[in-house]
Amino acid sequence: MSSRLVLALDETDPVRALDVAKSVAPFVAKIKINYPLVLSAGLEIVTEISKFSPVICDFKVADIPNTNRLIAKEAFEAGASGIIAHAFPGPESLKAIREVDSTKDMYVVITMSHPKGGDYFDIENFCKLALEVGATGVVAPATRPEDVAKVRNLVGDLEIISPGVGAQGGSSKDTIEAGANYIIVGRGIYLSDDPAAAAEKYSKELV
């Protein structure tokens, strides 16, 4: 069975980031990177990491349609297989990303994993929006499996990727049972003394 683990590679040292990406590649389905790494290493880090694993750019894109389009274009041209965007700017902003390259993955944030991270998110409307714009999937938190279950009921067959396992305290088992397709783990892997062994352990928990 293919891996259901996504590494959130929130490193800022590009040399270590590449070392970690290469070592965990056999055990992960995708690697998610965020602004801190790109700001320290440049967008070419997407190209380099994509040699080892599909890369999701977790830029939480949230702007007017033209700016969203420009961000997506740069990320996809650098080699990203997917991008994460916020729902609240509305359908036209999300459609602008989709129109850049419909073969790439677009994940819509439904609610977030940190404490009080769901207080200002309209789960029902954001799920409807993800379906409307043809998203690949959505982001829902492993720290609140009840939200994952609610989102699963609302989005049908869309993928659910769930952050918050490990340092934030979420349970892989509970989140998968609630309906997630992929579990996102960050610090529990990339800060480990042996990231590959940590990734293998998390991956085996998802079988």
C-alpha positions in Angstrom: 0.0 0.0 0.0 1.3 3.5 -0.8 2.1 5.9 2.0 -0.6 8.1 3.5 2.0 10.3 5.2 2.8 13.8 4.2 5.9 15.5 5.7 5.5 19.2 6.7 9.1 20.2 6.0 9.2 23.5 8.0 13.0 23.7 8.0 14.7 27.0 7.1 18.2 25.5 6.5 18.1 24.4 2.8 21.0 21.9 3.2 19.2 20.1 6.0 15.9 20.4 4.2 17.3 18.6 1.2 19.0 15.9 3.4 15.7 15.3 5.2 13.7 15.2 2.0 16.0 12.7 0.4 16.1 10.4 3.5 12.3 10.3 4.1 11.3 10.0 0.4 10.7 6.2 0.6 8.2 6.6 3.4 6.1 9.7 2.4 3.5 10.3 -0.2 4.3 14.0 -0.5 6.4 16.7 1.1 4.7 20.0 2.1 6.8 23.1 2.3 5.9 26.5 3.6 7.1 30.1 3.2 9.9 30.0 5.8 11.9 27.5 3.7 11.2 29.3 0.4 12.1 32.7 1.9 15.4 31.3 3.2 16.3 29.1 0.2 14.5 30.6 -2.8 11.8 29.0 -5.0 14.4 26.7 -6.5 14.1 24.6 -3.3 10.8 23.4 -4.7 12.6 22.1 -7.8 15.2 20.4 -5.7 12.8 18.7 -3.3 10.5 17.6 -6.1 13.4 15.3 -7.4 12.7 13.2 -4.3 8.9 13.5 -3.7 5.9 15.4 -5.0 5.8 18.8 -3.4 2.8 20.7 -2.0 3.4 24.4 -1.6 1.6 25.3 1.6 1.4 29.0 0.7 -2.2 29.3 2.0 -2.8 31.6 -1.0 -5.4 34.2 -0.1 -5.5 37.1 -2.5 -7.4 38.6 -5.4 -7.7 36.3 -8.5 -4.8 37.8 -10.4 -2.3 37.6 -7.5 -3.4 34.0 -6.7 -2.8 33.2 -10.4 0.7 34.6 -10.3 1.6 32.8 -7.1 0.3 29.5 -8.5 2.1 29.9 -11.8 5.5 30.4 -10.0 4.9 27.5 -7.7 3.9 25.1 -10.5 6.6 26.2 -12.8 9.1 25.5 -10.0 7.9 21.9 -9.9 5.2 21.9 -7.2 2.6 19.2 -7.7 0.1 21.1 -5.6 -0.7 24.2 -3.7 -2.8 25.1 -0.6 -5.2 28.1 -0.6 -7.6 29.7 1.7 -11.3 29.6 0.9 -12.3 33.0 2.4 -11.3 35.2 -0.7 -14.1 33.3 -2.5 -14.6 31.2 -5.7 -13.0 33.5 -8.2 -9.7 33.5 -6.4 -9.7 29.7 -6.1 -10.8 29.3 -9.8 -7.8 31.5 -10.8 -5.5 28.9 -9.3 -7.3 26.1 -11.0 -7.0 27.8 -14.3 -3.2 28.0 -14.2 -2.9 24.2 -14.5 -5.9 22.0 -13.8 -3.6 18.9 -13.7 -2.0 20.2 -10.4 -3.5 19.6 -7.0 -5.3 22.4 -5.1 -6.2 21.9 -1.5 -8.6 24.3 0.2 -8.2 25.2 3.9 -11.4 24.4 5.7 -10.2 24.9 9.3 -6.8 25.0 11.0 -5.1 22.8 13.6 -3.9 25.2 16.3 -5.9 26.1 19.4 -8.9 28.2 18.5 -7.9 27.6 14.9 -11.4 26.8 13.9 -13.2 29.6 15.6 -13.4 31.8 12.6 -13.9 29.3 9.8 -17.2 28.6 8.1 -16.8 24.9 7.6 -20.0 24.2 5.7 -19.6 27.1 3.2 -15.9 26.4 2.8 -16.6 22.8 1.9 -19.3 23.8 -0.6 -16.8 26.2 -2.1 -14.1 23.5 -2.4 -16.6 21.3 -4.3 -17.7 24.3 -6.5 -14.2 25.2 -7.7 -13.1 21.6 -8.4 -10.5 21.3 -5.6 -8.5 18.2 -5.4 -9.0 18.1 -1.6 -9.2 20.1 1.6 -7.2 20.6 4.8 -8.9 19.7 8.1 -7.2 19.3 11.5 -6.0 16.1 13.1 -6.2 17.9 16.4 -10.0 17.9 16.0 -11.1 14.6 14.5 -14.8 15.6 14.9 -14.1 18.4 12.4 -12.5 15.9 10.0 -15.6 13.7 10.3 -17.9 16.7 9.6 -15.8 17.7 6.6 -15.8 14.2 5.2 -19.6 14.2 5.2 -19.6 17.5 3.4 -17.0 17.0 0.7 -17.8 13.5 -0.5 -14.8 11.9 -2.2 -12.4 14.9 -2.1 -9.1 14.2 -0.5 -8.6 15.3 3.1 -5.1 16.1 4.3 -4.8 16.6 8.1 -2.1 18.4 9.9 -1.5 18.4 13.7 -0.2 14.9 14.4 2.9 14.7 16.6 4.0 18.0 18.2 0.4 19.4 18.2 -1.0 16.2 19.8 -3.3 14.9 17.1 -3.9 11.1 16.7 -3.1 9.4 13.4 -5.5 6.6 14.1 -8.4 8.8 15.2 -8.0 11.1 12.2 -7.9 8.3 9.6 -11.0 6.8 11.2 -12.7 10.1 11.0 -12.1 10.2 7.2 -8.7 11.7 6.4 -6.8 10.3 3.4 -3.4 11.7 4.4 -1.8 12.6 7.7 0.6 15.6 7.9 3.5 15.4 10.4 6.2 18.0 10.7 8.4 18.4 13.8 8.0 14.8 14.9 10.0 13.9 11.7 12.2 16.7 10.6 13.4 17.6 14.1 14.1 13.9 14.9 17.7 12.6 15.2 16.8 10.1 12.5 14.1 11.6 10.2 13.9 8.5 8.0 13.2 6.2 10.9 10.6 8.6 12.3 8.9 8.8 8.9 8.9 5.1 8.6 7.3 4.7 12.0 4.6 7.2 11.3 3.9 5.7 7.9 3.5 2.2 9.3 0.9 3.6 11.8 -1.2 4.5 8.8 -1.4 1.1 7.2 
